[in-house]
Amino acid sequence: MVRAIDIKYYALEPLNEIVGNSKMTTGKITQKVWKYIDKKNLKGVTGDTCKYKTKAGKTNTAKGGQVIWCGDDPLMKELCGGKKKIAMMELPGIIHKHLERVD
């Protein structure tokens, strides 16, 4: 039986421009996205806030380094559906929309 963390995926457009075209696990893809965010200096700073919805439907607020500024980078803006900023808690869901499982 294959563990969920061992399943390999291909990244679809525009995610593959950030992480590449090879098959990878979701953990490796997420690492590469965070490296890109750090390299492009897209993390928020103290005083930045962003509202987001939880799985339970409640609204929470991300603060400081939990905010990712997507509007300053064309690839991230396209990946995040044109949003100017997102909470880091939203990132896994956004990434998952751009993955195709390798079988």
Secondary structure as UniProt FT lines:
FT   HELIX           4..6
FT   STRAND          8..11
FT   TURN            13..14
FT   HELIX           15..19
FT   STRAND          24..25
FT   HELIX           26..39
FT   TURN            40..41
FT   TURN            46..47
FT   STRAND          49..53
FT   TURN            55..56
FT   STRAND          59..63
FT   HELIX           64..66
FT   STRAND          67..69
FT   TURN            71..72
FT   HELIX           74..79
FT   TURN            80..82
FT   STRAND          85..87
FT   HELIX           88..90
FT   HELIX           91..97
FT   STRAND          99..101
//
